[in-house]
Structure formats: C-alpha cells, structure tokens
Amino acid sequence: MTGIQQISVEPGEAGMRLDRWFKTHFPGLGFGHLQKLLRSGQIRVDGGRAKSDTRVEPGQVIRIPPIGVDRKGDVPLTGKSIRGQDDGEVLAKMLLHEDDKVFVFNKPSGLAVQGGSGVSRHVDDMLEAWRNKKGEKPRLVHRLDRDTSGVLVVARTRLAAMKLAEAFRGRDAKKTYWALVKGVPKKREDKISTWLVKEQTPDGDRVRVAKHGEPGADHAVSFYRVLEQAGQTLSWLEMEPHTGRTHQLRVHAAHIGCPIIGDPKYFEADTNWDFPGGVQNRLHLHARRIVIPHPDRGVIDVTAPLPPHMRQSWNLIGLDDASAGETS
C-alpha cells in the first residue's frame, strides 16, 4: 500500500480493538510499527488520535498513512496492475502527501513520468484528471526514470511550480535513493565525482563516464553509503545525487564496480556471477525520500515505501527496511 487510505469500519467489526482490526486488514504490519504510527498520530479514527486498545464502531473512518504493507486482498500498485484503471483513481492510490500547493506521489516502477517513444501512459498525461476548478493542471517539477520508483513532487499551481523548480535547480532539495547492487563497494561510504556524456543508441539514450573537456560532458557528483550487505554478493546502498544528470546514480553505481540489480542498460556481470534466486530482474532503484522547501512555508519531508519487487528482494535476502538505514 503506497498512499493514504481512509477505510470505514464494517458492521461486523463493531467493538473490535484497533490493533485486532489492523491484524485482520493488514496482517503484514508488525506490532512495533503499528505502535509507532499510533504514538505519532499518523493513524487516526474519525480524525482523532487512538490507541491500540481503542474499540472501533461501524461507520467510523480509520486514516492509514503509507505503511509499506498491502491490505489483505489488495493488488500491489505496479506499472502493470494499474492498466485499465481510471487515471484519477491511480493518482489517489499513489498519493503520499497533499496540501494546497503540492502533491507528492509514490510512482510505481514501470510508469513513465513523461511521454516519449513507446510510451502509451505517463504521469504528466494522467494529471489531466486532477485539474482544479480554475482548469489549472498540476505541474511536474522534476522527473524519475520510467523503471525507478518512489517520491515524485508535483506542483498544484503555476507559482508553486516556479518555486519548486528553483529549489531543484539550486540544489536545495535533498533526494535520498535506495539501491540493491552487485558486490560490495571498497569503501563503506564515499563521494563519486565524474564527467558524464549522453549518447544516442539504438536502445535509446545511454550515458557513459567521460573525460574532463570532452564535448557535451557534464560534471556529476553522487554520495553513497552501505546500509547492509548479503555476504560479498549484494549490497544495500543509500545514494544521494548532488547533481541531477540523466541516469546519474545508475552510471555511478556501475562506475564503482557495483551496478544496480536489474538495470537493463548498465548492469554487466561476469560469467561466474549468478543472479540471486527469487530476486526479480527489474531495476532495484527507489527514490526513498525527499526534503525540499515548501513553496509557502516550512519544509516538505516525505518518505516512500519500497515497491513490491524490491520489498520481495529485501525479504528474500533478510534486509530489514523497517529499522535499518532509516533517515526519517
């Protein structure tokens, strides 16, 4: 489950304890995680705070924040599962945060942000469904690769779009990504600084590390740290792009000898390396968190749960995304 949900209590659930209600509807949600959400007021009953022993009554509405656990019987949100669904309905499921100036979505892997060759559906077109009463369409202020999941900020007004775009250009936005990569970097944390050049290939745009002064080359800087590892086979990296070049994190991960699992453009493994059993051959790169100045007031700080294929890999390998590496 990726976005905020409002679920009404059914007649047959009269008098049920709130923790039992969650055990019924979200069996994958741990007790400790539930307690944390209740203490922080993120879970509410009819708009008010509640405790685990609160008794719910039919018709009451339970607010559930993004918790990284699917509701029993729900189909996980993916590029494939949204086919045939109404644009407005899909956007609502993706929603992580909203106020009068900003939407923040958890974009599924496989859904393009903008149109292009071979793209039949994309977020920019879907936003037509959420035009306001003045006819103003929400505006994109940054983008993610089609196969990268995670936090996507969208402005609700023209002025908000200008301010957010300026924050991205001025590098006032702190973007944190999670990646599963092949091998283990030589250093537990480091800065990667290279020049990158984008080239046209039969398979679309491809980026390579270039020399300083090479025509079309741009400077790119990324930071990473190892959060956890599975022997010498796989590593879970937290990555932060200081610049915003095309495919920057994907190229930088490959540059240090640890390409991102499932990357169709930059993953090259030697013949002695076996793909881990049960791990899907899909890009394991997720825009985990964004912290950016709000167009009017304060700061927007939003974290996105892992997509289904990465959550599956974390479970198979035994990585604990509920506690390790948390930055929020």
C-alpha positions as CSV (number, residue, x, y, z in Angstrom):
1,M,0.0,0.0,0.0
2,T,1.6,3.2,-1.1
3,G,-0.8,6.2,-0.5
4,I,-3.0,7.5,2.3
5,Q,-6.2,5.4,2.8
6,Q,-9.5,6.2,4.6
7,I,-11.2,2.9,5.4
8,S,-14.7,2.7,7.0
9,V,-15.3,0.2,9.8
10,E,-17.8,-2.5,8.7
11,P,-20.9,-3.5,10.7
12,G,-19.4,-6.9,11.5
13,E,-16.4,-5.2,13.2
14,A,-18.4,-3.5,16.0
15,G,-16.4,-3.4,19.2
16,M,-13.2,-4.7,17.7
17,R,-9.9,-3.5,19.2
18,L,-8.0,-1.3,16.8
19,D,-4.9,-3.5,16.9
20,R,-7.0,-6.5,16.1
21,W,-8.6,-4.6,13.2
22,F,-5.2,-3.9,11.8
23,K,-4.2,-7.6,12.2
24,T,-7.3,-8.5,10.1
25,H,-6.8,-6.0,7.4
26,F,-3.0,-5.6,7.3
27,P,-1.5,-8.9,8.5
28,G,1.9,-7.9,7.4
29,L,2.1,-4.8,9.7
30,G,4.3,-5.5,12.7
31,F,3.1,-4.6,16.2
32,G,6.0,-2.3,16.9
33,H,5.4,-0.4,13.6
34,L,1.7,-0.1,14.5
35,Q,2.6,1.4,17.9
36,K,4.9,3.9,16.4
37,L,2.3,5.1,13.9
38,L,-0.3,5.4,16.7
39,R,2.1,7.3,19.0
40,S,2.9,9.8,16.3
41,G,-0.7,10.3,15.4
42,Q,-0.4,9.1,11.8
43,I,-3.2,6.6,12.4
44,R,-6.5,8.3,13.3
45,V,-10.1,7.3,14.0
46,D,-12.6,9.8,12.8
47,G,-9.9,12.4,12.8
48,G,-8.8,11.8,16.4
49,R,-5.8,10.1,17.9
50,A,-6.3,6.5,19.0
51,K,-4.6,3.7,21.0
52,S,-4.2,0.0,20.2
53,D,-7.0,-0.9,22.6
54,T,-9.4,1.7,21.2
55,R,-12.7,-0.1,20.2
56,V,-14.0,0.8,16.8
57,E,-17.6,1.1,15.7
58,P,-19.3,0.7,12.3
59,G,-19.1,3.8,10.1
60,Q,-16.0,5.2,11.8
61,V,-13.3,6.1,9.4
62,I,-9.7,5.0,10.0
63,R,-6.9,7.0,8.4
64,I,-4.0,4.9,7.4
65,P,-0.7,6.5,6.2
66,P,1.7,4.9,3.7
67,I,2.9,1.9,5.7
68,G,4.7,-0.3,3.1
69,V,2.3,-3.2,3.7
70,D,-0.6,-4.2,1.3
71,R,-4.1,-4.5,2.6
72,K,-5.3,-8.1,2.6
73,G,-6.7,-8.9,-0.8
74,D,-5.2,-5.7,-2.4
75,V,-3.2,-5.9,-5.7
76,P,0.1,-4.1,-5.3
77,L,0.5,-1.0,-7.3
78,T,2.8,-1.6,-10.2
79,G,3.1,-0.4,-13.8
80,K,1.2,-3.5,-14.9
81,S,-1.5,-3.5,-12.2
82,I,-2.7,0.0,-13.0
83,R,-3.6,-0.9,-16.6
84,G,-7.3,-0.3,-17.2
85,Q,-7.7,1.7,-14.0
86,D,-9.0,5.3,-14.1
87,D,-6.3,8.0,-14.0
88,G,-7.7,9.8,-11.0
89,E,-8.1,6.6,-9.1
90,V,-4.5,5.6,-9.7
91,L,-3.2,9.0,-8.7
92,A,-5.2,8.7,-5.4
93,K,-3.6,5.3,-4.7
94,M,-0.1,6.8,-5.4
95,L,-0.7,9.9,-3.2
96,L,1.7,10.2,-0.2
97,H,1.2,13.9,0.7
98,E,-1.0,16.8,-0.3
99,D,-1.6,20.4,0.7
100,D,-3.0,23.4,-1.1
101,K,0.2,23.8,-3.2
102,V,1.9,20.4,-3.5
103,F,1.2,16.7,-4.3
104,V,3.8,14.1,-3.6
105,F,3.3,10.7,-5.2
106,N,4.9,7.3,-4.9
107,K,5.4,6.5,-8.6
108,P,5.4,2.8,-9.4
109,S,8.2,1.2,-11.3
110,G,7.3,0.9,-15.0
111,L,5.2,4.0,-15.2
112,A,6.8,6.8,-17.2
113,V,6.7,10.4,-15.9
114,Q,6.5,12.0,-19.3
115,G,5.7,10.9,-22.8
116,G,8.2,9.5,-25.3
117,S,8.9,6.8,-27.8
118,G,6.9,3.7,-27.0
119,V,5.1,5.4,-24.0
120,S,1.3,5.0,-24.0
121,R,0.6,6.2,-20.5
122,H,2.5,8.6,-18.3
123,V,2.0,10.7,-15.1
124,D,2.0,14.1,-16.9
125,D,-1.0,13.0,-19.0
126,M,-2.7,11.4,-16.0
127,L,-2.6,14.7,-14.1
128,E,-5.3,16.0,-16.6
129,A,-7.7,14.1,-14.3
130,W,-6.8,16.4,-11.4
131,R,-7.3,19.8,-12.9
132,N,-8.7,22.2,-10.3
133,K,-11.9,24.3,-10.5
134,K,-10.0,27.0,-12.4
135,G,-8.9,24.5,-15.0
136,E,-5.3,24.5,-13.8
137,K,-3.5,21.2,-14.3
138,P,-0.9,20.1,-11.7
139,R,2.7,20.6,-13.0
140,L,5.7,18.3,-12.9
141,V,8.8,19.9,-11.4
142,H,11.3,17.0,-11.7
143,R,11.3,13.5,-13.1
144,L,12.2,9.9,-12.4
145,D,13.3,7.3,-14.9
146,R,10.5,5.0,-16.0
147,D,11.8,2.0,-14.1
148,T,12.8,4.0,-11.0
149,S,10.0,4.0,-8.3
150,G,9.5,6.5,-5.5
151,V,8.8,10.1,-4.5
152,L,7.6,12.4,-7.2
153,V,6.8,16.0,-6.4
154,V,4.1,17.8,-8.4
155,A,3.0,21.4,-8.0
156,R,-0.7,22.3,-7.9
157,T,-0.2,25.9,-9.0
158,R,2.0,27.8,-11.5
159,L,3.7,29.9,-8.7
160,A,4.3,26.7,-6.7
161,A,5.9,25.1,-9.7
162,M,8.2,28.1,-10.2
163,K,9.4,28.0,-6.6
164,L,9.8,24.2,-6.5
165,A,11.7,24.1,-9.8
166,E,14.0,26.8,-8.5
167,A,14.7,24.7,-5.4
168,F,15.6,21.7,-7.6
169,R,17.9,23.9,-9.8
170,G,19.5,25.5,-6.7
171,R,20.1,22.0,-5.2
172,D,18.0,22.9,-2.1
173,A,16.2,19.6,-2.5
174,K,17.8,16.6,-0.7
175,K,17.0,13.4,-2.5
176,T,17.7,10.0,-1.0
177,Y,17.6,6.8,-3.0
178,W,17.8,3.1,-2.0
179,A,19.5,0.7,-4.4
180,L,20.4,-3.0,-4.3
181,V,23.7,-3.5,-6.1
182,K,26.0,-6.3,-7.1
183,G,29.0,-6.9,-4.9
184,V,30.3,-4.6,-2.1
185,P,32.0,-1.2,-2.7
186,K,35.6,-0.9,-1.5
187,K,34.6,1.9,0.8
188,R,31.6,1.9,3.2
189,E,30.8,5.4,2.1
190,D,32.3,7.8,-0.4
191,K,31.8,10.5,-2.9
192,I,31.7,9.7,-6.7
193,S,32.8,12.6,-9.0
194,T,32.9,12.1,-12.7
195,W,32.1,13.7,-16.0
196,L,29.2,12.2,-17.9
197,V,28.1,12.4,-21.5
198,K,24.8,11.3,-23.0
199,E,24.8,9.4,-26.3
200,Q,22.0,8.2,-28.7
201,T,22.0,4.5,-29.2
202,P,19.5,2.1,-31.0
203,D,18.2,1.2,-27.5
204,G,17.6,4.9,-26.5
205,D,19.8,7.3,-24.5
206,R,22.8,5.9,-22.8
207,V,25.3,7.7,-20.5
208,R,28.9,7.0,-20.1
209,V,31.8,8.3,-18.0
210,A,33.7,10.9,-20.0
211,K,36.9,12.9,-19.7
212,H,37.0,16.5,-18.5
213,G,36.7,18.7,-21.5
214,E,35.0,16.2,-23.7
215,P,32.3,17.8,-25.9
216,G,28.8,17.5,-24.2
217,A,30.2,16.2,-20.9
218,D,28.7,17.4,-17.6
219,H,30.1,17.1,-14.1
220,A,28.2,14.7,-11.9
221,V,28.6,14.2,-8.1
222,S,26.9,11.5,-6.0
223,F,27.3,10.3,-2.5
224,Y,26.7,6.7,-1.1
225,R,26.9,4.6,2.0
226,V,26.5,0.9,2.6
227,L,23.5,0.3,4.8
228,E,23.8,-3.5,4.8
229,Q,25.2,-6.4,2.8
230,A,24.5,-10.0,2.0
231,G,27.9,-11.6,2.2
232,Q,30.0,-10.3,-0.7
233,T,27.2,-10.9,-3.2
234,L,24.9,-7.9,-2.7
235,S,24.8,-4.5,-1.0
236,W,22.0,-2.2,0.0
237,L,23.1,1.4,-0.7
238,E,21.7,4.7,0.3
239,M,22.6,7.1,-2.5
240,E,22.3,10.9,-2.8
241,P,22.7,12.8,-6.1
242,H,24.3,16.2,-5.6
243,T,23.7,16.9,-9.3
244,G,20.8,15.8,-11.5
245,R,22.2,14.2,-14.6
246,T,20.4,11.6,-16.7
247,H,20.9,8.0,-15.3
248,Q,23.5,9.5,-12.8
249,L,23.1,7.1,-9.9
250,R,22.9,4.1,-12.3
251,V,26.1,5.0,-14.1
252,H,27.9,5.9,-10.9
253,A,27.0,2.6,-9.3
254,A,28.4,0.7,-12.3
255,H,31.5,3.0,-12.3
256,I,32.5,1.8,-8.8
257,G,32.0,-1.8,-9.9
258,C,28.6,-2.3,-8.2
259,P,25.9,-2.0,-10.8
260,I,22.3,-1.8,-9.7
261,I,20.5,-5.1,-9.8
262,G,18.1,-5.4,-12.8
263,D,19.5,-2.4,-14.6
264,P,19.0,-3.2,-18.3
265,K,21.5,-0.6,-19.5
266,Y,24.4,-0.6,-17.1
267,F,24.4,-4.0,-15.4
268,E,27.2,-6.2,-16.7
269,A,28.1,-9.3,-14.7
270,D,30.9,-11.7,-15.2
271,T,30.2,-15.3,-16.2
272,N,30.9,-16.5,-12.6
273,W,28.2,-14.4,-11.1
274,D,24.7,-15.9,-10.6
275,F,21.6,-13.9,-10.3
276,P,20.1,-14.5,-6.8
277,G,17.2,-16.9,-6.8
278,G,13.8,-15.3,-6.3
279,V,15.1,-11.8,-7.0
280,Q,13.3,-10.3,-9.9
281,N,15.4,-9.0,-12.8
282,R,14.0,-5.5,-12.5
283,L,15.7,-2.2,-11.7
284,H,16.3,-2.0,-7.9
285,L,16.4,1.7,-7.6
286,H,13.9,3.6,-5.4
287,A,13.6,7.3,-4.7
288,R,13.1,6.8,-1.0
289,R,12.9,10.3,0.5
290,I,12.8,14.0,-0.5
291,V,13.3,17.0,1.7
292,I,12.6,20.3,-0.1
293,P,11.5,23.8,1.0
294,H,7.7,24.2,0.7
295,P,6.6,27.0,-1.8
296,D,5.0,28.9,1.0
297,R,6.0,27.6,4.4
298,G,8.4,25.2,6.1
299,V,9.7,22.1,4.6
300,I,8.2,19.1,2.7
301,D,9.7,15.9,4.0
302,V,8.2,12.7,2.5
303,T,9.3,9.1,2.5
304,A,8.0,6.4,0.1
305,P,7.7,2.7,0.9
306,L,9.6,0.2,-1.3
307,P,7.9,-1.1,-4.4
308,P,6.7,-4.8,-4.4
309,H,9.6,-6.2,-6.3
310,M,12.2,-4.6,-4.0
311,R,10.3,-5.5,-0.9
312,Q,10.3,-9.1,-2.1
313,S,14.1,-8.9,-2.6
314,W,14.6,-7.4,0.9
315,N,12.5,-10.2,2.4
316,L,14.4,-12.9,0.5
317,I,17.8,-11.6,1.5
318,G,16.8,-10.8,5.0
319,L,17.2,-7.0,4.9
320,D,15.1,-5.0,7.4
321,D,13.8,-1.9,5.8
322,A,11.6,-1.1,8.9
323,S,14.6,-0.2,11.0
324,A,18.0,-0.2,9.3
325,G,19.0,2.8,7.3
326,E,16.0,4.9,8.2
327,T,16.6,8.6,7.6
328,S,13.3,9.9,8.8
